[in-house]
């Protein structure tokens, strides 16, 4: 009996895949991701210093530019995942993203080498600083934009591309291999970020911008070379469509059938459902979306094989429930945004530059490396909570994770309030010391004040992030079916983008309002004349309002407080097997 074309293609692909993929490809993928993270995160801590120094921007405007860049990098991750799954495929997406980052890093490095690409230094050939021209600004914006495009393609696709190389369902150890791969992947990302904010920042501080920006460019050359060198070994899965497309299809189909009366009682045969789905009919929540899966004319809307003729006019029950699930978690997801906003304190590096950062007469901690305190606190808390507190708390709460996901999210938000208030108090002390020492007009003067004053608030932010963000990802994952598990991480990435946008908007409004009438802005470049402490108190107030909003959201989502009540009936069994990994 002859095979049909689809069977022949399947057999051919299987034969090819047995010779490709596997563990031999993973080093190429992990090194590619690690170099990209190391290069891009190495730019971030000191970038505001570079822009304000060489492009003559006010600190507030430079902060807005950097937060918008951060928002673009995180927001494009959603678009990158969609384009990869629907059109390009993961291999092409990662390759294009890596090359885009390389070009962006190279352009950024060239601005340090050629003076023609940036404004003339202040005091040279003129008494006042010239403004940045459109061409000069366009060059650096082009560099940052290319780096964002690269991050948008690489970060959401790289980990999934590695999983493609190891996905062998016939292998009984497949789940263990994948679990080991995910652990190594995230470990490499963590190590890369640590090296970025320590080694790369140290190079920038001690060897200058040409070397400091040249190293990330060289790392991206290495990243591109290693990834492309492994190309013949990769399994290059074809794009099969994105889950995001399915959500858009539900919205469009429901709008097209808006004339249908959803109050009528339809039997199970009136709803279109996928063959493998256990869902027979849609739920009563967000009933207006049920129109998308109602079959009005089987002859017109269904093909002979039972599939929908037009997926933009008829969707499955599973697609509709996925859309409802997405809408249900949005309120709880939105409660974390203010915490992420408070992490992005503008001008914090200027505060650290005025403090004594010596830990010995010979060694001074780079101001851009203080983010290490947050990362270390996050890692220590996760290990302490998982190994020490969970066994103890589970005896009293009956929760296998010690505290419920919602409880952890709430505690994280509360610690974020404490950290914001502590940052306001610390800045008040720092500013008063500067003024009393006669440094009101000298923002570069170093005070007789240890940098360790800032350690408690940075450590609290790390613990708050470990509790709230990890709890939120686990909460969202527990409510989604396994087919939507990537949504938890995707929503977190999108939350970072939204938080960066809100942060830039907040900085812009505060700077414009407080500088009106020739007054000194709270966010002035001279932080001794400004009032960064007032801004920190504003963040504290907004964090309190956000915590009250969180309590309201909890009040209307009591049924899901334990994080174990999935919105999908068939998801319960799936999550019982894999919740431990995704909650870690």
C-alpha positions as CSV (number, residue, x, y, z in Angstrom):
1,X,0.0,0.0,0.0
2,X,1.5,3.4,-1.0
3,X,1.9,6.3,1.4
4,X,0.1,9.5,0.7
5,X,2.2,12.7,0.3
6,X,1.6,13.7,3.9
7,X,2.8,10.4,5.2
8,X,5.8,10.4,3.0
9,X,6.7,13.9,4.2
10,X,6.3,12.8,7.8
11,X,8.5,9.8,7.3
12,X,11.1,11.9,5.5
13,X,11.2,14.5,8.3
14,X,11.5,11.8,10.9
15,X,14.4,10.3,9.1
16,X,16.1,13.6,8.8
17,X,15.4,14.5,12.5
18,X,17.1,11.3,13.7
19,X,20.4,12.6,12.3
20,X,19.9,16.2,13.5
21,X,19.1,17.9,16.8
22,X,19.9,16.3,20.1
23,X,22.3,17.4,22.9
24,X,25.1,18.3,20.5
25,X,23.2,21.4,19.3
26,X,22.4,22.8,22.8
27,X,25.9,24.4,23.4
28,X,25.4,26.5,20.2
29,X,22.0,27.7,21.3
30,X,22.9,28.4,25.0
31,X,26.1,30.3,24.1
32,X,24.2,32.3,21.5
33,X,21.6,33.4,24.1
34,X,24.2,33.9,26.8
35,X,26.3,36.3,24.6
36,X,23.2,38.2,23.6
37,X,22.2,38.7,27.2
38,X,25.7,39.6,28.3
39,X,26.1,42.2,25.5
40,X,22.7,43.9,25.9
41,X,22.5,43.9,29.7
42,X,26.1,45.1,29.8
43,X,25.0,48.3,28.0
44,X,22.1,49.1,30.3
45,X,23.6,50.2,33.7
46,X,25.9,52.9,32.4
47,X,23.9,53.9,29.3
48,X,22.3,56.9,31.0
49,X,25.8,58.2,31.9
50,X,27.0,57.8,28.3
51,X,23.9,59.6,26.9
52,X,23.9,62.5,29.3
53,X,27.7,63.0,28.9
54,X,28.1,62.8,25.2
55,X,24.6,63.7,23.9
56,X,24.0,66.6,26.4
57,X,20.6,65.3,27.5
58,X,19.0,66.1,30.8
59,X,19.0,63.1,33.1
60,X,15.2,62.9,33.1
61,X,15.0,62.8,29.3
62,X,17.8,60.2,29.1
63,X,15.9,58.1,31.6
64,X,12.8,58.3,29.5
65,X,14.7,57.3,26.4
66,X,16.2,54.3,28.2
67,X,12.9,53.1,29.7
68,X,11.3,53.4,26.2
69,X,14.1,51.3,24.8
70,X,13.5,48.7,27.6
71,X,9.7,48.8,26.8
72,X,10.4,48.3,23.1
73,X,12.8,45.4,23.7
74,X,10.3,43.6,26.0
75,X,7.2,44.4,23.9
76,X,8.8,43.2,20.7
77,X,9.3,39.8,22.3
78,X,5.5,39.2,21.9
79,X,5.7,40.3,18.3
80,X,8.8,38.2,17.7
81,X,7.2,35.1,19.1
82,X,4.1,35.7,16.9
83,X,6.2,36.2,13.7
84,X,8.3,33.2,14.5
85,X,5.4,30.8,15.1
86,X,3.3,32.1,12.2
87,X,5.8,32.9,9.4
88,X,9.6,32.6,9.9
89,X,10.1,29.6,12.1
90,X,12.3,29.7,15.2
91,X,15.7,29.2,13.4
92,X,15.3,32.1,11.1
93,X,13.9,34.3,13.9
94,X,16.9,33.6,16.1
95,X,19.3,34.1,13.3
96,X,17.7,37.4,12.2
97,X,17.5,38.6,15.8
98,X,21.2,37.8,16.5
99,X,22.4,39.6,13.4
100,X,20.2,42.6,14.2
101,X,21.7,42.8,17.7
102,X,25.2,42.6,16.2
103,X,24.6,45.5,13.8
104,X,23.0,47.6,16.7
105,X,25.9,46.9,19.0
106,X,28.4,47.7,16.3
107,X,26.7,51.1,15.6
108,X,26.7,51.9,19.3
109,X,30.4,51.1,19.4
110,X,31.1,53.3,16.4
111,X,29.6,56.3,18.2
112,X,32.4,56.0,20.7
113,X,35.1,55.9,18.0
114,X,34.0,58.5,15.6
115,X,33.4,62.0,17.1
116,X,31.4,62.9,14.0
117,X,28.5,60.6,15.2
118,X,27.9,62.6,18.4
119,X,27.8,66.3,19.5
120,X,30.9,68.3,20.2
121,X,32.0,68.2,23.8
122,X,30.9,71.1,26.0
123,X,33.4,73.9,26.2
124,X,35.2,73.0,22.9
125,X,34.9,75.7,20.2
126,X,32.0,77.2,22.0
127,X,30.9,78.5,25.4
128,X,27.7,76.5,25.7
129,X,26.8,73.0,24.8
130,X,25.4,72.5,21.3
131,X,22.2,70.5,21.1
132,X,22.1,67.0,19.5
133,X,21.3,67.1,15.8
134,X,18.7,64.9,14.1
135,X,21.4,62.8,12.4
136,X,23.4,62.3,15.7
137,X,20.2,61.4,17.6
138,X,19.1,59.2,14.7
139,X,22.3,57.2,14.8
140,X,22.0,56.2,18.5
141,X,18.2,55.6,18.1
142,X,18.9,53.3,15.2
143,X,21.5,51.4,17.3
144,X,19.1,51.0,20.2
145,X,16.2,50.0,17.8
146,X,18.3,47.3,16.1
147,X,19.3,45.9,19.5
148,X,15.6,45.9,20.5
149,X,14.6,44.0,17.4
150,X,17.3,41.5,18.0
151,X,16.1,40.9,21.6
152,X,12.5,40.7,20.4
153,X,13.4,37.8,18.1
154,X,16.1,36.0,20.2
155,X,14.7,35.9,23.7
156,X,11.2,34.4,23.1
157,X,12.4,32.0,20.4
158,X,15.8,30.8,21.6
159,X,14.6,28.6,24.5
160,X,11.8,27.1,22.4
161,X,14.3,26.4,19.5
162,X,16.5,24.5,21.9
163,X,13.5,22.5,23.1
164,X,12.8,21.6,19.4
165,X,16.2,19.9,19.2
166,X,15.4,17.6,22.2
167,X,11.7,17.0,21.6
168,X,11.5,13.2,21.0
169,X,8.2,11.9,22.4
170,X,9.2,8.3,21.8
171,X,12.1,8.7,24.2
172,X,11.0,7.7,27.8
173,X,13.6,10.1,29.3
174,X,12.4,13.0,27.1
175,X,10.8,14.9,30.0
176,X,13.9,14.6,32.2
177,X,16.2,15.8,29.3
178,X,14.0,18.8,28.7
179,X,13.9,19.6,32.4
180,X,17.7,19.5,32.5
181,X,17.9,21.7,29.4
182,X,15.6,24.3,30.9
183,X,17.6,24.4,34.1
184,X,20.9,24.9,32.2
185,X,19.3,27.5,30.0
186,X,18.0,29.7,32.8
187,X,21.3,29.2,34.7
188,X,23.2,30.5,31.8
189,X,20.9,33.5,31.5
190,X,21.4,34.3,35.2
191,X,25.2,34.0,35.0
192,X,25.2,36.2,31.9
193,X,23.3,39.0,33.6
194,X,25.6,38.8,36.6
195,X,28.7,39.0,34.4
196,X,27.1,41.9,32.5
197,X,26.5,44.1,35.5
198,X,29.8,43.3,37.0
199,X,32.5,42.6,34.4
200,X,31.2,44.6,31.5
201,X,30.3,47.6,33.8
202,X,33.8,47.4,35.4
203,X,35.4,47.5,31.9
204,X,33.4,50.5,31.0
205,X,34.3,52.3,34.2
206,X,38.1,51.6,34.1
207,X,38.9,51.2,30.4
208,X,36.6,53.8,28.8
209,X,33.6,53.7,26.4
210,X,35.5,52.5,23.3
211,X,36.6,49.3,25.1
212,X,33.4,49.1,27.2
213,X,31.1,49.1,24.2
214,X,33.6,47.2,22.0
215,X,33.4,44.1,24.2
216,X,29.6,43.7,23.8
217,X,30.1,44.1,20.0
218,X,32.7,41.4,20.0
219,X,30.4,39.2,22.1
220,X,27.7,39.6,19.4
221,X,30.2,38.6,16.7
222,X,30.9,35.5,18.7
223,X,27.2,34.9,19.2
224,X,26.4,35.1,15.5
225,X,29.4,32.9,14.5
226,X,28.6,30.2,17.0
227,X,24.9,30.0,16.2
228,X,25.4,29.9,12.4
229,X,28.3,27.4,12.8
230,X,25.8,24.9,14.3
231,X,23.3,25.4,11.5
232,X,23.8,22.1,9.7
233,X,23.0,20.2,13.0
234,X,19.7,21.9,13.9
235,X,16.2,20.6,13.5
236,X,14.4,23.5,11.8
237,X,10.7,23.1,12.5
238,X,8.3,24.8,10.1
239,X,6.0,27.5,11.5
240,X,2.6,26.1,12.4
241,X,0.7,29.2,13.5
242,X,0.7,31.1,16.8
243,X,-1.6,30.9,19.7
244,X,-1.9,34.6,19.5
245,X,-3.5,34.3,16.1
246,X,-6.2,32.1,17.7
247,X,-7.0,34.7,20.2
248,X,-7.4,37.4,17.5
249,X,-9.6,34.9,15.5
250,X,-12.0,34.6,18.4
251,X,-12.4,38.3,18.7
252,X,-13.0,38.7,15.0
253,X,-15.4,35.8,14.7
254,X,-17.4,36.9,17.7
255,X,-17.7,40.4,16.2
256,X,-18.8,39.0,12.8
257,X,-21.5,36.9,14.5
258,X,-22.6,39.7,16.9
259,X,-26.2,39.3,15.7
260,X,-26.5,35.8,17.3
261,X,-28.6,35.7,20.5
262,X,-26.3,33.9,23.0
263,X,-29.1,33.8,25.6
264,X,-30.6,30.8,23.7
265,X,-29.9,27.3,24.9
266,X,-27.8,25.6,22.2
267,X,-27.1,21.8,22.3
268,X,-23.6,20.4,22.1
269,X,-23.8,19.7,18.3
270,X,-24.1,23.5,17.7
271,X,-20.6,24.2,18.9
272,X,-17.5,23.6,16.9
273,X,-14.8,21.8,18.8
274,X,-11.4,20.3,18.1
275,X,-11.4,16.5,17.9
276,X,-8.8,16.1,20.7
277,X,-10.6,18.5,23.1
278,X,-12.6,17.4,26.0
279,X,-14.6,20.6,26.1
280,X,-18.1,20.1,24.7
281,X,-19.5,23.5,25.2
282,X,-18.3,27.0,26.2
283,X,-18.7,28.4,29.7
284,X,-21.1,31.1,30.6
285,X,-18.4,33.6,31.5
286,X,-17.9,36.3,28.8
287,X,-20.9,34.8,27.0
288,X,-20.6,37.3,24.1
289,X,-17.5,35.4,22.9
290,X,-19.5,32.1,22.6
291,X,-20.8,33.4,19.3
292,X,-17.3,32.6,17.8
293,X,-17.8,28.8,18.2
294,X,-21.5,28.6,17.2
295,X,-22.1,26.7,13.9
296,X,-24.9,28.5,12.0
297,X,-24.6,26.7,8.6
298,X,-22.6,23.4,8.7
299,X,-22.5,23.2,4.9
300,X,-20.9,26.7,4.6
301,X,-18.8,26.8,7.7
302,X,-17.3,23.3,7.8
303,X,-15.2,21.4,5.3
304,X,-15.9,17.8,4.4
305,X,-13.2,16.7,6.9
306,X,-15.0,18.6,9.7
307,X,-12.5,21.5,9.9
308,X,-13.6,25.1,9.9
309,X,-13.7,26.6,6.4
310,X,-12.8,30.1,7.7
311,X,-11.0,30.2,11.1
312,X,-11.8,33.9,11.2
313,X,-15.5,33.2,11.2
314,X,-15.7,30.0,13.2
315,X,-13.4,29.0,16.1
316,X,-13.3,26.0,18.4
317,X,-14.7,25.8,21.9
318,X,-11.1,25.4,23.1
319,X,-10.1,28.7,21.4
320,X,-13.0,30.5,22.9
321,X,-12.1,29.2,26.4
322,X,-8.4,30.2,25.9
323,X,-9.5,33.7,25.1
324,X,-11.7,33.8,28.2
325,X,-8.9,32.4,30.3
326,X,-6.6,35.2,29.0
327,X,-9.2,37.8,30.0
328,X,-9.8,36.3,33.4
329,X,-6.1,36.6,34.5
330,X,-5.6,40.1,33.2
331,X,-6.7,41.9,36.4
332,X,-4.4,39.8,38.6
333,X,-1.6,40.2,36.1
334,X,-2.0,44.0,36.1
335,X,-1.4,44.2,39.9
336,X,2.4,43.4,39.4
337,X,3.0,46.3,37.0
338,X,3.4,49.0,39.7
339,X,6.0,46.8,41.4
340,X,8.0,46.6,38.2
341,X,7.7,50.3,37.8
342,X,9.1,51.0,41.2
343,X,12.2,48.8,40.3
344,X,13.1,51.3,37.6
345,X,14.2,54.2,39.8
346,X,15.4,57.0,37.5
347,X,18.8,58.6,38.4
348,X,19.6,55.9,40.9
349,X,23.1,55.6,39.4
350,X,23.6,59.3,40.1
351,X,22.9,58.7,43.7
352,X,25.5,55.9,43.9
353,X,28.1,58.0,42.2
354,X,27.9,60.5,45.1
355,X,28.6,57.8,47.7
356,X,31.7,56.1,49.0
357,X,31.8,52.8,47.1
358,X,35.2,51.5,48.3
359,X,35.3,48.1,49.9
360,X,39.1,48.4,50.2
361,X,41.5,51.2,49.5
362,X,42.3,49.5,46.1
363,X,38.9,48.4,44.9
364,X,35.8,50.5,44.3
365,X,32.4,48.9,43.3
366,X,31.2,50.3,40.0
367,X,27.9,52.2,40.5
368,X,26.3,50.2,37.7
369,X,27.0,46.9,39.5
370,X,24.7,47.5,42.5
371,X,21.9,45.6,40.8
372,X,23.8,42.5,41.9
373,X,22.4,43.0,45.4
374,X,18.8,42.6,44.0
375,X,19.8,39.5,42.0
376,X,21.7,37.9,45.0
377,X,18.8,38.6,47.3
378,X,16.3,37.1,44.8
379,X,18.4,33.9,44.5
380,X,19.0,33.5,48.2
381,X,15.3,34.0,49.0
382,X,14.1,31.5,46.4
383,X,16.6,28.9,47.8
384,X,15.7,29.6,51.4
385,X,12.0,29.6,50.7
386,X,12.1,26.4,48.7
387,X,14.3,24.4,51.1
388,X,13.5,25.8,54.5
389,X,10.2,27.6,54.6
390,X,8.1,25.4,52.3
391,X,8.3,22.3,54.4
392,X,7.6,24.3,57.5
393,X,4.7,26.4,56.2
394,X,3.1,23.5,54.3
395,X,2.4,21.8,57.7
396,X,0.2,24.8,58.8
397,X,-1.3,25.9,55.5
398,X,-1.8,22.6,53.8
399,X,-0.4,24.1,50.6
400,X,2.3,22.0,48.9
401,X,4.1,25.3,48.0
402,X,4.0,26.6,51.6
403,X,2.0,29.8,50.8
404,X,-0.6,30.1,48.1
405,X,0.5,32.0,45.0
406,X,-1.9,34.9,45.8
407,X,-0.5,35.2,49.3
408,X,3.1,35.4,47.9
409,X,2.0,38.0,45.4
410,X,0.5,40.1,48.1
411,X,3.5,39.8,50.4
412,X,5.7,40.8,47.5
413,X,3.6,43.9,46.8
414,X,3.8,44.9,50.5
415,X,7.6,44.5,50.6
416,X,7.7,46.7,47.4
417,X,5.9,49.4,49.4
418,X,8.5,49.1,52.2
419,X,11.4,49.2,49.7
420,X,10.0,52.3,48.0
421,X,9.5,54.1,51.4
422,X,13.0,53.1,52.4
423,X,14.5,54.5,49.2
424,X,12.7,57.8,49.9
425,X,14.2,57.9,53.4
426,X,17.7,57.0,52.2
427,X,17.6,59.7,49.5
428,X,16.4,62.3,52.1
429,X,19.4,61.5,54.3
430,X,21.8,61.5,51.3
431,X,20.5,64.9,50.0
432,X,20.7,66.5,53.4
433,X,24.3,65.3,53.9
434,X,25.2,66.8,50.5
435,X,23.6,70.2,51.3
436,X,25.1,70.4,54.8
437,X,28.5,69.6,53.3
438,X,28.2,72.5,50.9
439,X,27.8,70.3,47.7
440,X,24.4,71.7,46.6
441,X,26.0,72.9,43.3
442,X,28.4,70.1,43.0
443,X,26.5,66.9,42.1
444,X,29.8,65.1,41.4
445,X,31.2,65.4,44.9
446,X,31.6,62.2,46.9
447,X,30.0,62.3,50.3
448,X,31.3,60.7,53.5
449,X,28.4,58.2,53.3
450,X,28.7,54.5,52.6
451,X,27.0,53.0,49.5
452,X,25.7,50.2,51.8
453,X,22.9,52.6,52.8
454,X,21.3,51.5,49.6
455,X,21.7,47.7,50.2
456,X,18.6,47.2,52.3
457,X,16.2,48.7,49.7
458,X,17.8,46.8,46.8
459,X,17.7,43.5,48.8
460,X,14.0,44.1,49.6
461,X,13.2,44.7,45.9
462,X,14.9,41.3,45.2
463,X,12.8,39.5,47.7
464,X,9.6,41.3,46.6
465,X,10.3,40.3,43.0
466,X,10.9,36.7,44.0
467,X,7.6,36.5,45.8
468,X,5.4,38.5,43.5
469,X,6.7,37.8,40.0
470,X,7.4,34.1,40.5
471,X,4.1,33.7,42.4
472,X,2.3,35.5,39.5
473,X,3.8,33.2,36.8
474,X,2.8,30.1,38.8
475,X,-0.7,31.5,39.4
476,X,-1.3,32.2,35.7
477,X,0.2,28.9,34.7
478,X,-2.0,27.0,37.1
479,X,-5.1,28.4,35.5
480,X,-4.1,27.8,31.9
481,X,-4.1,24.5,30.1
482,X,-0.7,23.1,29.1
483,X,-1.0,24.3,25.6
484,X,-1.0,27.9,26.9
485,X,1.8,27.5,29.5
486,X,4.1,29.8,27.5
487,X,1.6,32.6,28.1
488,X,2.7,32.9,31.7
489,X,6.2,34.0,30.7
490,X,4.9,36.0,27.8
491,X,2.6,38.0,30.0
492,X,5.5,38.7,32.4
493,X,7.6,39.9,29.5
494,X,4.7,42.1,28.3
495,X,4.3,43.4,31.9
496,X,8.0,44.5,31.8
497,X,7.2,46.5,28.6
498,X,4.1,48.1,30.1
499,X,5.9,48.9,33.3
500,X,8.7,50.6,31.3
501,X,6.1,52.7,29.3
502,X,4.4,53.7,32.5
503,X,7.8,54.6,34.1
504,X,8.8,56.8,31.2
505,X,5.4,58.5,31.2
506,X,5.6,59.1,35.0
507,X,9.1,60.5,34.7
508,X,8.0,62.8,31.9
509,X,4.9,64.1,33.7
510,X,6.8,64.7,37.0
511,X,9.7,66.4,35.2
512,X,7.4,68.7,33.2
513,X,5.1,69.6,36.1
514,X,7.8,70.2,38.8
515,X,10.0,72.2,36.4
516,X,7.1,74.6,35.4
517,X,7.7,78.2,36.1
518,X,11.5,78.0,36.1
519,X,11.5,75.8,39.1
520,X,14.1,73.1,39.7
521,X,12.7,69.7,38.6
522,X,12.5,66.9,41.1
523,X,14.4,64.9,38.6
524,X,17.1,67.4,37.8
525,X,20.5,66.2,36.6
526,X,21.9,67.9,39.7
527,X,20.2,65.5,42.2
528,X,21.4,67.7,45.1
529,X,19.2,70.5,43.9
530,X,16.4,68.2,42.7
531,X,14.1,66.2,44.9
532,X,14.4,62.6,44.0
533,X,13.2,61.8,47.5
534,X,9.8,63.4,46.7
535,X,9.6,61.2,43.6
536,X,10.3,58.1,45.8
537,X,7.5,59.1,48.1
538,X,5.2,59.4,45.1
539,X,6.2,55.9,44.1
540,X,5.4,54.7,47.6
541,X,1.9,56.3,47.4
542,X,1.2,54.7,44.1
543,X,2.4,51.4,45.4
544,X,0.0,51.7,48.3
545,X,-2.9,52.4,45.9
546,X,-1.8,49.4,43.8
547,X,-1.9,47.2,46.9
548,X,-5.5,48.3,47.6
549,X,-6.3,47.5,43.9
550,X,-4.7,44.0,44.5
551,X,-7.0,43.4,47.5
552,X,-10.1,44.3,45.3
553,X,-9.0,41.9,42.6
554,X,-8.5,39.2,45.2
555,X,-12.0,39.9,46.5
556,X,-13.5,39.1,43.1
557,X,-11.3,36.1,42.4
558,X,-11.7,34.2,45.6
559,X,-12.3,30.9,43.8
560,X,-8.8,30.9,42.4
561,X,-6.8,31.9,45.5
562,X,-5.2,28.5,46.0
563,X,-3.8,28.6,42.4
564,X,-5.1,25.1,41.8
565,X,-8.5,25.7,40.3
566,X,-7.9,25.7,36.6
567,X,-10.3,27.5,34.2
568,X,-10.1,24.4,32.0
569,X,-11.4,21.0,33.3
570,X,-8.8,19.0,31.4
571,X,-6.0,21.1,32.7
572,X,-6.1,19.8,36.3
573,X,-4.4,16.5,35.4
574,X,-1.8,18.2,33.3
575,X,-0.7,20.7,36.0
576,X,-0.5,18.0,38.7
577,X,2.5,16.6,36.8
578,X,4.3,19.7,35.8
579,X,3.4,22.4,38.4
580,X,6.5,21.7,40.4
581,X,8.9,22.7,37.6
582,X,7.0,25.8,36.4
583,X,6.6,27.1,39.9
584,X,10.3,26.9,40.7
